[in-house]
């Protein structure tokens, strides 16, 4: 924490440099350590998801293809949880995201969150989206600028 809070910053207003002040928390914009610290935090989210799966709180997808199931995809600042939409998994994901938000002090952008269901009826899909407090999305989705479909092309 000392690394993050030990810096001093000055602001220029109308071409005039103001007094330096101490940073109390957070990182300065453009700080080269920002991506590294962000990676530590997202690694913690990944570990939380893995422990929830190991404890049986969430069921990932494609167990027949990947031992231990796939519970999420992560790239840069994007995390996509993948799980069976049973009530216990939904409640566990909600609790896990809330805990992550509180512990990391990062904001989860609920306006950008979507739930995408496969093989569920419209009513069940809407129920899952409502329980997770996000909008209902559909296929194809774009991930890393590539379209992803729910079936072979």
C-alpha positions as CSV (number, residue, x, y, z in Angstrom):
1,X,0.0,0.0,0.0
2,X,2.9,2.3,0.6
3,X,3.8,2.1,-3.1
4,X,0.3,3.3,-4.0
5,X,0.0,6.1,-1.4
6,X,3.5,7.5,-1.2
7,X,3.3,9.7,-4.3
8,X,2.9,13.4,-4.5
9,X,0.9,15.1,-7.2
10,X,0.6,18.7,-8.4
11,X,-2.1,20.1,-10.7
12,X,-1.6,22.8,-13.3
13,X,-4.6,25.2,-13.6
14,X,-4.5,27.9,-16.3
15,X,-0.8,27.3,-16.8
16,X,0.0,27.8,-13.1
17,X,1.4,25.0,-11.1
18,X,-0.4,24.5,-7.7
19,X,1.1,23.1,-4.5
20,X,2.0,19.4,-4.4
21,X,-0.4,17.2,-2.3
22,X,-0.1,13.6,-1.1
23,X,-2.1,10.8,-2.7
24,X,-4.2,9.1,-0.1
25,X,-5.4,6.2,-2.2
26,X,-5.6,5.0,-5.8
27,X,-3.1,5.3,-8.6
28,X,-2.1,8.2,-10.7
29,X,-3.4,8.2,-14.3
30,X,-0.7,6.8,-16.5
31,X,1.2,5.2,-13.7
32,X,3.1,2.2,-15.2
33,X,2.3,0.0,-12.2
34,X,-1.5,0.4,-12.7
35,X,-1.9,-2.6,-15.1
36,X,0.2,-4.8,-12.9
37,X,-1.9,-3.9,-9.8
38,X,-5.1,-4.4,-11.8
39,X,-3.9,-7.8,-12.8
40,X,-3.3,-8.7,-9.1
41,X,-6.9,-7.7,-8.4
42,X,-8.4,-9.6,-11.3
43,X,-6.3,-12.7,-10.4
44,X,-8.1,-12.5,-7.0
45,X,-11.4,-12.6,-8.8
46,X,-10.3,-15.6,-10.8
47,X,-9.2,-17.3,-7.6
48,X,-12.6,-16.5,-5.9
49,X,-14.4,-18.1,-8.9
50,X,-12.2,-21.1,-8.8
51,X,-12.7,-21.6,-5.1
52,X,-16.5,-21.2,-5.5
53,X,-16.4,-23.9,-8.2
54,X,-14.3,-26.2,-6.1
55,X,-16.6,-25.8,-3.1
56,X,-19.6,-26.7,-5.3
57,X,-21.2,-23.2,-5.2
58,X,-21.1,-22.7,-9.0
59,X,-21.1,-25.2,-11.8
60,X,-19.0,-24.2,-14.8
61,X,-19.6,-25.2,-18.4
62,X,-18.3,-27.9,-20.7
63,X,-17.0,-30.4,-18.0
64,X,-16.8,-33.1,-20.8
65,X,-14.2,-30.9,-22.6
66,X,-12.2,-29.3,-19.8
67,X,-11.4,-31.0,-16.5
68,X,-12.6,-28.8,-13.7
69,X,-15.1,-27.0,-15.9
70,X,-14.8,-23.5,-17.4
71,X,-16.1,-20.9,-14.9
72,X,-14.9,-17.7,-16.6
73,X,-13.0,-16.0,-19.3
74,X,-10.8,-13.0,-18.6
75,X,-8.9,-10.6,-20.8
76,X,-7.6,-7.2,-19.8
77,X,-10.4,-5.5,-17.9
78,X,-13.2,-7.9,-19.0
79,X,-14.4,-10.9,-17.1
80,X,-17.1,-13.2,-18.4
81,X,-18.5,-15.7,-15.8
82,X,-19.7,-18.9,-17.3
83,X,-22.0,-21.1,-15.2
84,X,-25.1,-23.3,-15.1
85,X,-28.0,-21.0,-14.2
86,X,-29.4,-22.9,-11.2
87,X,-30.6,-20.8,-8.3
88,X,-27.6,-21.7,-6.1
89,X,-25.1,-20.7,-8.8
90,X,-26.9,-17.5,-9.4
91,X,-27.0,-16.5,-5.7
92,X,-23.3,-17.5,-5.4
93,X,-22.3,-15.4,-8.4
94,X,-24.2,-12.4,-7.1
95,X,-22.6,-12.8,-3.6
96,X,-19.1,-13.3,-5.1
97,X,-19.4,-10.2,-7.3
98,X,-20.6,-8.1,-4.4
99,X,-17.7,-9.4,-2.2
100,X,-15.3,-8.6,-5.0
101,X,-16.7,-5.1,-5.4
102,X,-16.4,-4.4,-1.7
103,X,-12.9,-5.9,-1.3
104,X,-11.4,-4.4,-4.4
105,X,-13.2,-1.1,-4.3
106,X,-13.7,-1.5,-8.1
107,X,-17.0,-0.5,-9.6
108,X,-18.9,-3.1,-11.5
109,X,-20.6,-1.5,-14.5
110,X,-24.2,-2.9,-14.2
111,X,-25.2,-0.9,-17.3
112,X,-22.8,-3.0,-19.5
113,X,-23.6,-6.4,-17.9
114,X,-25.6,-8.8,-19.9
115,X,-26.7,-12.4,-19.3
116,X,-26.8,-14.7,-22.2
117,X,-28.6,-18.0,-21.8
118,X,-28.4,-21.2,-24.0
119,X,-31.2,-23.6,-24.3
120,X,-33.6,-21.8,-22.0
121,X,-37.0,-20.4,-22.7
122,X,-37.8,-16.7,-22.8
123,X,-39.4,-16.7,-19.3
124,X,-36.5,-18.5,-17.6
125,X,-33.9,-16.4,-19.4
126,X,-35.7,-13.2,-18.3
127,X,-35.8,-14.6,-14.7
128,X,-32.1,-15.2,-14.7
129,X,-31.4,-11.7,-16.0
130,X,-33.7,-10.2,-13.4
131,X,-32.0,-12.2,-10.6
132,X,-28.6,-11.0,-11.7
133,X,-29.8,-7.4,-12.1
134,X,-28.7,-7.1,-15.7
135,X,-30.1,-7.0,-19.2
136,X,-30.8,-10.1,-21.4
137,X,-28.4,-10.4,-24.3
138,X,-28.3,-12.8,-27.2
139,X,-26.0,-14.4,-29.8
140,X,-23.8,-13.6,-31.6
141,X,-21.8,-11.8,-28.9
142,X,-18.5,-10.1,-29.5
143,X,-15.5,-11.1,-27.4
144,X,-12.1,-9.5,-28.2
145,X,-13.7,-8.2,-31.4
146,X,-14.6,-11.7,-32.6
147,X,-18.2,-12.9,-33.0
148,X,-19.0,-15.9,-30.8
149,X,-22.0,-18.1,-31.8
150,X,-23.8,-20.8,-29.8
151,X,-23.6,-23.3,-32.6
152,X,-21.1,-24.2,-35.3
153,X,-20.9,-21.9,-38.3
